[in-house]
C-alpha cells in the first residue's frame, strides 16, 4: 500500500480526562483506504525536544468528513505538544503505516484493551460489526475517570469495563473479567501493555481460539530502516512498523 506524506487540518481537540485527548484531523486530499490496526507517524513541530515523528494508532476514520481521529495520552514532550493544538492548526502525517487486524465474519469476537492501547480498537469494532460479527469490548483502566468514550464503543457492540480500584465494572485487570469464564468467543483481539497482551494470549491458547495482538515497540522511522522496533518471531526478527504492528500470537515467541 502506498505511503503518503500529507498535511492535515485540526478540526477538534477533545479532552477526555487529565491525561487523554483525541484529535480529529481533516485531510486536504481524499483519504486512501485505511485498515483497522494501521497507524500514522506524526511530525511534532515547534518542539525543541522532539526530533522524531511520533507513531500513533488510528482511532477512527470518517470518510464523509475526510478525517482521522487519533487517541493520545500525554506522556512526553511530543504528546504534550500535540495536546496544545487547536482548530485550524496543521499537522503533518506519514500514513497509512503497518498491517491490519483480520476481519472474520458472523463470529463472536472479543476485543481487550488496556490503557492507551485501546486506541485502535474502536475502528476495529466498527469493521467487525459491519462484517456481521457480535462484538464485545473489554476496556481495562485504573479508575472510573479513565473509562472514556463509552458511548462510541456501544455503537458497535457490548462494552465492559474493569477498574483497578473497583470504581466501575469488575475490579481488577481486563483479563480477570468474569465474562472470560462465563462465555466463549470465536476470536480475540488485543492492544495494550505487553504483560496484559501476554495474559490475553494465554487465555486464547487455553480456549484454542485465534488471537491477534498489536505491538507497541518503540519506533522511529516507520519504514523498517532504523530497526529499533524489531521483535523476535518464530521465523526470525521482524520490524513491527512494517510487518506489524498486528501479529498472530502463533507467530510470536511468547
Secondary structure, DSSP 8 states (H G I E B T S, - for coil): ---EEEEEEEEEEEE-SSSEEEEEEEESS------TT-EEEEE-TT-TT--S-EEEEEEEEETTTTEEEEEEE--SHHHHHHTT--TT-EEEEEEEES------SS-EEEEEEEGGGGTTHHHHHHHHHHTT-EEEEEEEESSGGG---HHHHHTTSEEEEEETTSSSSEES-GGG-THHHH---SEEEEES-HHHHHHHHHHHHHHT-EEEEE-----SSSSSSS-TTEEEETTEEEEHHHH-SEEEGGGB--
